[in-house]
């Protein structure tokens, strides 16, 4: 499949309004290139490790839009056959209109033909098997080596839901889970994402798991990863909804029912979650949290103590923190 790339040179301040304007004429999925550094909050919310200093922000931005090209040379835009020249004309007309009331910078339009790329699978070259201690994490498109066949293996593919095991916060949770799982463990995974923590807990011998998430994409991601790792449907129940504010979700999850609750989310979510989730925990249950950037450690520890839990251990990897506590 061939694609035409329409690349607009503009200024960073105009990114949003240009993307919105061109969306109305059928150009979607903008690729943004600029030198605006991520804020500390953005790094935390995206689970991005602290990055080295990049080039100085010059205010310039490039917005690229991709349009499918057919064999006859026509492009497909809003289910309509158009020419490259027609799209350029429409884009230029919209940009000229925007110039009347905002600064858009250069506003030049460059057109290139992309390679024949498999957009769905091309990114796979960047994700390879890796180890978390003695656990091998491997995607579906790679083979297990002979020397690894006797090891614990987690089969997982990156997808729309967060969680492959690569991030420090996930690894912190995995190490803590291994310390407390027993054959009788009932586990609750809040913000389950791809289901990796619950699935691994079941592989390590837990009896049953429930996962909650806000994102409906988690349902398919969890189902795929369960199947890839031999987890039976009755072992892992998935629920969509906000357990912090939704009483119906809280009721479905159940009260004083879980031996372990794990939540690899964000500090700002863990603070309101903790006083709620204690109601789902049995007496003596363990609460394992991560997703905590190091300068938020004390905030989470204080929230855990305020909810009546005893802090058992605080562990670290890179600039991330895990807090483990018990309901006595």
Backbone torsions as a table, in degrees:
resi	resn	phi	psi	omega
1	UNK	NA	132.4	179.5
2	UNK	-100.9	151.2	-179.5
3	UNK	-135.9	146.2	170.2
4	UNK	-101.1	132.6	178.0
5	UNK	-106.7	123.1	177.2
6	UNK	-105.6	112.0	-173.2
7	UNK	-112.1	121.0	-176.0
8	UNK	-107.6	129.0	174.6
9	UNK	-92.1	124.1	-176.0
10	UNK	-145.8	-159.0	175.7
11	UNK	-116.6	152.8	-174.1
12	UNK	-58.4	-35.9	-177.6
13	UNK	-65.5	-20.0	-176.5
14	UNK	-98.9	1.7	-175.5
15	UNK	-54.1	-53.8	-172.6
16	UNK	-63.5	-44.3	-175.5
17	UNK	-70.3	-34.5	177.3
18	UNK	-69.1	-44.0	178.6
19	UNK	-59.4	-44.8	179.7
20	UNK	-63.7	-41.9	-178.4
21	UNK	-65.8	-44.1	-177.5
22	UNK	-75.6	-22.9	173.3
23	UNK	-59.6	-36.6	-178.2
24	UNK	-66.6	-22.7	177.9
25	UNK	-99.0	4.5	173.1
26	UNK	108.4	-1.1	177.3
27	UNK	-89.2	118.7	-174.6
28	UNK	-125.9	169.8	172.7
29	UNK	63.1	53.5	-177.1
30	UNK	-67.0	138.1	169.4
31	UNK	-95.7	122.6	-174.8
32	UNK	-106.5	130.1	174.3
33	UNK	-124.5	115.8	174.0
34	UNK	-150.6	179.3	-177.0
35	UNK	-114.4	22.6	178.4
36	UNK	-72.6	121.0	-179.0
37	UNK	-69.5	148.8	175.1
38	UNK	-68.0	141.5	173.2
39	UNK	-77.8	164.7	177.6
40	UNK	-59.4	-38.8	179.8
41	UNK	-66.2	-41.5	179.1
42	UNK	-62.8	-41.0	178.7
43	UNK	-62.1	-41.9	-179.7
44	UNK	-66.8	-45.8	-177.3
45	UNK	-66.8	-30.0	-178.3
46	UNK	-93.4	1.7	-174.9
47	UNK	53.5	41.5	177.9
48	UNK	-97.1	129.6	177.0
49	UNK	-64.7	159.8	-178.9
50	UNK	-62.6	123.7	-174.4
51	UNK	-94.6	152.6	173.1
52	UNK	-66.3	161.5	179.2
53	UNK	-61.8	131.7	179.1
54	UNK	-95.3	-172.8	178.1
55	UNK	-64.4	153.2	-178.5
56	UNK	-65.0	137.7	-179.1
57	UNK	-66.1	120.7	179.1
58	UNK	-102.5	4.3	177.9
59	UNK	82.9	-8.2	-177.7
60	UNK	-85.4	143.1	177.2
61	UNK	-138.3	149.8	175.5
62	UNK	-122.5	128.9	178.6
63	UNK	-113.8	121.7	-178.8
64	UNK	-114.0	133.1	177.5
65	UNK	-121.7	140.9	-175.7
66	UNK	-115.3	131.4	-178.4
67	UNK	-126.4	132.1	-177.8
68	UNK	-66.7	134.9	178.2
69	UNK	-107.7	128.4	179.6
70	UNK	-85.8	170.1	-177.9
71	UNK	-62.4	-29.3	-179.2
72	UNK	-83.0	2.8	177.1
73	UNK	93.7	-13.6	177.3
74	UNK	-75.1	154.9	176.2
75	UNK	-105.2	156.2	-178.6
76	UNK	-110.9	116.4	179.9
77	UNK	-134.8	118.2	-176.8
78	UNK	54.8	42.6	179.9
79	UNK	62.3	18.1	179.8
80	UNK	-115.5	139.4	175.0
81	UNK	-81.3	122.9	-179.1
82	UNK	-136.9	167.4	176.6
83	UNK	-98.0	163.4	175.6
84	UNK	-57.1	-43.0	-178.0
85	UNK	-63.1	-36.8	-180.0
86	UNK	-66.6	-39.8	179.2
87	UNK	-66.8	-44.6	178.5
88	UNK	-58.7	-41.4	179.9
89	UNK	-64.0	-42.4	179.4
90	UNK	-65.0	-42.6	-179.7
91	UNK	-64.4	-44.9	-179.0
92	UNK	-62.7	-38.2	178.0
93	UNK	-62.2	-42.7	179.6
94	UNK	-66.8	-40.5	-179.9
95	UNK	-66.4	-39.2	178.2
96	UNK	-63.4	-36.6	177.2
97	UNK	-65.8	-42.4	-179.9
98	UNK	-63.5	-34.2	-179.5
99	UNK	-59.0	-23.6	-176.2
100	UNK	-69.2	-23.4	-177.5
101	UNK	-135.3	5.2	173.5
102	UNK	-155.5	159.9	-179.5
103	UNK	-84.1	120.6	179.0
104	UNK	-117.6	5.3	177.2
105	UNK	73.5	-143.7	-173.9
106	UNK	-58.6	-50.8	178.2
107	UNK	71.1	15.9	179.1
108	UNK	-75.8	155.2	-176.9
109	UNK	-124.3	120.4	175.6
110	UNK	-109.2	141.1	-179.0
111	UNK	-121.1	129.1	176.9
112	UNK	-133.2	156.1	172.0
113	UNK	-99.6	127.5	-178.7
114	UNK	-79.4	168.5	170.7
115	UNK	-66.7	166.3	175.6
116	UNK	-80.2	89.9	-170.5
117	UNK	-105.7	140.2	170.5
118	UNK	-85.7	94.9	-173.8
119	UNK	-62.6	-28.4	-177.1
120	UNK	-74.0	-35.9	-170.0
121	UNK	-111.4	-8.5	-174.2
122	UNK	-61.1	-32.8	-177.4
123	UNK	-68.9	-12.4	-175.4
124	UNK	-62.4	-23.2	-179.8
125	UNK	-63.8	-15.2	-176.9
126	UNK	-97.6	-6.7	-177.5
127	UNK	-119.0	117.6	-177.9
128	UNK	-128.7	165.3	179.9
129	UNK	-60.7	148.6	-180.0
130	UNK	-153.7	169.9	-177.8
131	UNK	-110.9	143.5	164.2
132	UNK	-117.5	97.1	-171.8
133	UNK	57.7	-116.0	-178.7
134	UNK	-96.1	7.2	-179.8
135	UNK	-96.4	130.1	174.9
136	UNK	-97.5	124.6	175.8
137	UNK	-106.2	124.8	-172.6
138	UNK	-139.8	135.1	176.7
139	UNK	-79.4	164.3	-173.1
140	UNK	-66.3	-23.6	-175.9
141	UNK	-89.3	6.0	176.6
142	UNK	-117.5	152.4	-178.6
143	UNK	-92.9	145.4	173.7
144	UNK	-76.9	128.3	179.2
145	UNK	-71.3	153.6	-177.6
146	UNK	-56.2	-40.4	-176.8
147	UNK	-71.1	-10.9	-178.9
148	UNK	-102.4	-1.6	-170.6
149	UNK	-66.6	-21.1	178.6
150	UNK	-93.0	1.9	-175.6
151	UNK	-92.6	164.4	171.4
152	UNK	-68.6	126.8	-175.7
153	UNK	-126.5	128.1	174.7
154	UNK	-106.7	118.7	177.3
155	UNK	-93.9	116.5	-177.3
156	UNK	-152.0	140.4	177.8
157	UNK	-113.9	138.1	172.8
158	UNK	-60.3	143.9	-179.5
159	UNK	-152.3	-156.5	-177.0
160	UNK	-75.1	-20.9	177.8
161	UNK	-96.9	141.1	-176.4
162	UNK	-66.2	141.1	167.9
163	UNK	126.1	98.9	173.3
164	UNK	-120.2	-10.9	-175.4
165	UNK	98.0	-8.1	-178.0
166	UNK	-72.1	-32.0	-172.5
167	UNK	-77.2	147.1	-178.2
168	UNK	-56.7	-37.7	-177.1
169	UNK	-65.0	-37.9	177.6
170	UNK	-66.1	-42.2	-179.5
171	UNK	-65.6	-38.1	176.1
172	UNK	-59.5	-44.5	179.5
173	UNK	-64.9	-42.0	-179.2
174	UNK	-59.5	-44.8	-179.0
175	UNK	-63.9	-37.1	178.8
176	UNK	-71.8	-40.2	179.1
177	UNK	-58.3	-42.4	-178.3
178	UNK	-60.0	-26.1	-178.5
179	UNK	-74.6	-25.2	-168.6
180	UNK	-118.9	-11.5	-177.3
181	UNK	-70.6	136.4	174.0
182	UNK	-129.6	170.3	177.9
183	UNK	-63.4	-12.9	-179.7
184	UNK	-103.5	5.3	-173.1
185	UNK	-67.2	125.0	166.3
186	UNK	-100.0	121.9	-171.6
187	UNK	-118.3	140.3	173.5
188	UNK	-118.0	123.9	179.9
189	UNK	-111.6	105.0	-177.7
190	UNK	-90.3	125.6	-173.4
191	UNK	75.1	49.8	-168.3
192	UNK	-67.8	-27.1	177.4
193	UNK	61.7	-115.1	179.4
194	UNK	-80.9	-6.2	-179.8
195	UNK	84.4	9.0	-171.7
196	UNK	-59.4	-41.6	-176.2
197	UNK	-70.7	-41.4	178.0
198	UNK	-67.3	-42.7	-179.3
199	UNK	-63.8	-44.0	177.4
200	UNK	-63.8	-38.3	177.9
201	UNK	-59.9	-41.5	177.2
202	UNK	-66.6	-38.6	177.5
203	UNK	-66.1	-31.2	177.8
204	UNK	-83.2	1.1	171.2
205	UNK	115.4	1.9	177.8
206	UNK	-61.8	152.8	-175.5
207	UNK	-77.7	-43.8	-172.5
208	UNK	-159.4	151.2	-180.0
209	UNK	-137.7	147.7	171.1
210	UNK	-124.0	135.9	176.7
211	UNK	-121.2	139.8	174.1
212	UNK	-122.1	148.6	177.1
213	UNK	-158.2	157.0	175.8
214	UNK	-83.5	-25.0	-171.1
215	UNK	-92.7	118.0	178.1
216	UNK	-60.0	-21.6	177.2
217	UNK	-60.4	-23.5	-179.7
218	UNK	-62.3	-30.5	-175.9
219	UNK	-60.2	-51.6	-179.8
220	UNK	-68.6	-38.8	-179.8
221	UNK	-62.6	-44.3	179.0
222	UNK	-64.1	-44.0	-179.2
223	UNK	-60.2	-44.6	179.2
224	UNK	-62.5	-45.0	-177.2
225	UNK	-71.6	-31.3	173.0
226	UNK	-62.1	-47.8	-178.8
227	UNK	-62.7	-42.6	-178.3
228	UNK	-66.2	-20.5	-177.5
229	UNK	-114.7	13.3	173.7
230	UNK	70.1	30.1	178.5
231	UNK	-91.5	124.1	-178.7
232	UNK	-71.5	147.0	-177.8
233	UNK	-55.4	-34.6	-177.3
234	UNK	-74.5	-10.3	-178.7
235	UNK	-82.8	-24.3	-171.3
236	UNK	-138.3	116.3	179.0
237	UNK	-105.4	131.0	-175.8
238	UNK	-110.1	134.6	179.1
239	UNK	-132.1	139.1	176.6
240	UNK	-105.8	129.8	179.2
241	UNK	152.9	168.4	-177.2
242	UNK	-95.7	103.0	-176.6
243	UNK	-70.0	-18.4	-179.8
244	UNK	-72.0	-40.4	-171.2
245	UNK	-115.4	-14.5	-172.7
246	UNK	-100.8	108.3	-178.3
247	UNK	-62.7	-33.4	179.9
248	UNK	-63.9	-40.8	177.7
249	UNK	-66.0	-43.1	178.1
250	UNK	-58.0	-42.7	-179.9
251	UNK	-65.4	-41.4	-180.0
252	UNK	-66.0	-37.9	179.4
253	UNK	-67.4	-40.1	176.6
254	UNK	101.5	161.1	-174.2
255	UNK	-115.9	144.7	179.7
256	UNK	44.7	49.4	-169.6
257	UNK	-119.1	-20.3	-167.1
258	UNK	-112.4	139.2	176.7
259	UNK	-83.0	-31.3	178.1
260	UNK	-137.0	132.7	167.7
261	UNK	-117.0	127.4	177.0
262	UNK	-119.0	136.3	-179.1
263	UNK	-141.0	103.1	176.6
264	UNK	-103.4	83.4	-173.0
265	UNK	-124.2	-114.1	178.2
266	UNK	-142.3	152.6	-179.8
267	UNK	-55.7	-40.9	-177.1
268	UNK	-68.5	-18.4	175.0
269	UNK	-93.2	-35.3	-179.5
270	UNK	-62.7	-33.7	-178.0
271	UNK	-61.3	-51.5	177.0
272	UNK	-75.8	-23.2	-179.3
273	UNK	-69.9	-41.6	-169.0
274	UNK	-58.0	-49.3	179.6
275	UNK	-66.2	-18.8	176.8
276	UNK	-82.7	-45.1	-170.2
277	UNK	-72.2	-18.9	177.4
278	UNK	-60.4	-25.2	179.8
279	UNK	-71.5	-22.7	178.0
280	UNK	-84.6	-14.2	-173.6
281	UNK	-89.7	139.8	171.5
282	UNK	-68.5	163.3	167.8
283	UNK	-62.2	131.9	-178.5
284	UNK	86.8	-1.2	-179.0
285	UNK	-68.8	156.1	-178.5
286	UNK	-107.1	139.0	-179.4
287	UNK	-116.6	115.3	-177.2
288	UNK	-113.0	121.5	-177.5
289	UNK	-125.5	151.1	169.3
290	UNK	-157.8	-165.0	-169.3
291	UNK	84.9	18.4	-172.4
292	UNK	-105.7	112.6	173.7
293	UNK	-68.7	150.3	-166.1
294	UNK	-58.1	-32.8	-178.5
295	UNK	-77.8	-1.2	175.8
296	UNK	-104.4	5.4	-177.4
297	UNK	-55.9	-50.8	-176.2
298	UNK	-64.3	-33.4	178.8
299	UNK	-61.4	-45.3	-179.1
300	UNK	-72.0	-42.1	178.8
301	UNK	-58.6	-43.4	179.0
302	UNK	-64.1	-39.4	178.9
303	UNK	-65.8	-39.2	178.9
304	UNK	-64.3	-46.0	179.3
305	UNK	-66.1	-38.6	-179.9
306	UNK	-64.0	-27.1	178.4
307	UNK	-83.1	2.2	176.7
308	UNK	89.1	13.3	-178.7
309	UNK	-95.0	151.0	177.5
310	UNK	-95.7	124.3	178.0
311	UNK	-74.0	121.7	-179.7
312	UNK	-93.4	-39.7	-173.0
313	UNK	-161.9	143.9	171.0
314	UNK	-122.2	122.7	-177.9
315	UNK	-120.4	160.5	-171.1
316	UNK	-135.8	147.7	168.4
317	UNK	-151.2	121.3	-174.2
318	UNK	60.1	-128.3	180.0
319	UNK	-104.3	21.7	-177.6
320	UNK	-116.0	154.7	-171.5
321	UNK	-130.4	145.3	170.5
322	UNK	-123.4	133.1	177.8
323	UNK	-114.7	124.2	179.1
324	UNK	-114.8	132.1	-176.0
325	UNK	-139.0	169.9	-179.4
326	UNK	-132.5	145.1	173.5
327	UNK	-93.0	106.1	-177.9
328	UNK	-90.3	NA	NA
